[in-house]
Amino acid sequence: MPTTAPSIPVSDIDPFSTEFLSDPLPLHEELRELGPVVYLPRYDVHAVARYDDVHRALTDWQSLQSGAGVGLSNFNHEAPWRPPSLLLEADPPRHDAPRAVLSQLLSPRRLRSLESRWQADAVALVERVLSEGHEFDAVTSLAEPFPLRVFPDAVGIGTHNRENLLPYGDFAFNAFGPMNERVTDPAKTIGPTVEWIAAQCRRENLSETGFGAQIWEAADRGEIGYEQAPLIVRSLLTAGVDTTVTGISAVLHAVATHPDQWQRLRAERELLPRAFEEAIRLESPVQTFFRTTTVETRIADTVLAPERKVLMFLGAANHDPRRWNEPERFDLSRDPSGHVGFGMGIHQCVGQHIARLEAVTLLDALLDRVSSIELAGAPRRHLNNTLRGWESMPVRVVV
Ligand code: Z7Z
């Protein structure tokens, strides 16, 4: 008698709809509880939302490739909207040299030289915001201006038109999803921004000392090809701004809604890196991305054919009660390590040390001056097909 494969649960959930993005947690739970693998016929993809399965999928780069794109679109069949990233949208061995260059450049040791300047920038920003009043928008006054100030300086791009960086990233992260209302025709909307980004990546437009120049120097040393250098600079400009704005917003929201945890941070500053990590777990600024099966691939009890897109829910994994106690709580007593908010495996966020340094430096300056912080109105979400961020977050502080 022929055996039949166990049937895969099916869901008509649209993880890129306004409804889902506005309130994902109940739908994450639904996906997790349906089973380890859920088929989403709307996009003809398989979803994975439990911690163990997401973790395993992320580390299995041999069966679950990135080279066919980490969005819904399969680059084997559809042309990408821009030349693929040499890091994100590549597999070993092509992935390895660009990755090695960035991972050395962005290592904690190399970042030490930025610390004192960033501390001074953070203090200056906090002083200026507080001098204007004790109620302000934490997104537009802190979470956006700080990374927009320190990160482009560190890369070494010019000071003109830096405001292009946020819409460019917003577009790129939307473009991992389907062609819905959040994805406009790039030729009609961000076309000029795409050209501006490409110009910033050219050697002659970069300062002599920033990360950008150092990427070109890696090409001088033969570690990467000269044709690769501008694309690696582009990776910094794509993945390094909206993500950190979202991450800093996440930790600001967490402390503004957990006054006891702010008091604990005031008393125990050494918990600051953990506060950032826990906020990344709790909010998962990067909510989802895809892999593509290279061969017949087993996930839990489901066998997927080659060339299938698999959608991994980092946010759902980071709230899986199978792995986390009281996952909805922002809790500085928990050890959040092992969360998948920065991914896992060979593609795990290469910029996470710089993101952490930005967040910790800004919060440290805030802790020096602010004895309490709370929401002063309802925060408003910024919806994006991939990033879970905030448009606005009114806060009130006591100095
Ligand atoms: O290299 C790149 O341009 C790049 C763009 C986006 C690298 C990474 C990301 C990214 C980061 C994608 C987090 C999804 C999640």
Residues whose N, C-alpha, C, O or C-beta is under 5 A from the ligand:
A	BS01	Z7Z	S85 L87 L88 R234 S235 T238 A239 V286 F289
